[in-house]
Amino acid sequence: NASHELRTPLTVVKLRAEALREGALEDTEVAERFLGEIETEVDRLVRMVNDLLDLSRMEAGLDTGKRAALNLNAIAHEVYETFKIRAARAEVNLLLDIEPGLPAVMGNEDQLRRVFYNLLENAIKYTPSSGQVEMLLRLGPNPNTVRLLVRDSGPGIAPEHLLHVFERFERAVARESHSGFGVGLWVVRELVDAMKGEVAIDSAPGQGTTFRVTLPRTMA
């Protein structure tokens, strides 16, 4: 499966690089288009390699012992700055909204950053041009929790697929045109579980998708 998925973007990158070397560089419009295609395919390769690395790491077993008090605000701003350029390139409006005075949460910083990355990559990937992705931090449903929401204005997911989005190698039918191995959301669920949190999804066709991650706060 990995070989099959990786072959297409590698072939595109090779063909476009050959075309540029053989004279396409002289035509500015064509060169810009080919460079854009190369960047897109490299992004696809990066996503697939990350999927494979995550899968390998999860199969090897999580290091669940490293949990500490984490400042979600700082991590959220860092991730936002990282993805702002990627969202702009995809012509997607990325917003960050943090409720003031949020307490620290208990978790693993590397794992939490991976949760942010996977959810935002997923949201931007499936949001059409001129769409919007929101990253929200709020107090949770009870005083002992903090909640991260990632909301997109993409095509949404049909009800029959919602029960399976967190399964390994699962890709909703409406999203199959995007390359990947279908492990990103499975990794999110496993990482959130390891941090004693919960993850859920709200979605419907034509109404976008919202992922909710609820994490335990530190106790004084």
Salt bridges, closest charged atoms under 4 A:
GLU5 OE2 - ARG171 NH2 3.34
GLU18 OE2 - LYS14 NZ 2.97
GLU37 OE1 - ARG16 NE 2.35
GLU37 OE2 - ARG33 NE 3.91
GLU39 OE1 - ARG89 NH1 3.95
GLU41 OE1 - ARG44 NH1 2.77
ASP43 OD2 - ARG89 NH2 2.28
ASP54 OD2 - ARG114 NE 3.19
GLU59 OE2 - ARG168 NH1 2.08
ASP63 OD2 - LYS66 NZ 3.75
GLU78 OE2 - ARG113 NE 2.89
GLU81 OE1 - LYS84 NZ 3.15
ASP97 OD2 - ARG138 NH2 3.19
GLU109 OE2 - ARG113 NH2 2.89
GLU121 OE2 - ARG86 NH1 3.23
GLU134 OE2 - ARG151 NH1 3.42
GLU167 OE2 - HIS164 ND1 2.92
GLU190 OE2 - ARG189 NH2 3.10
ASP202 OD2 - ARG212 NH1 2.27
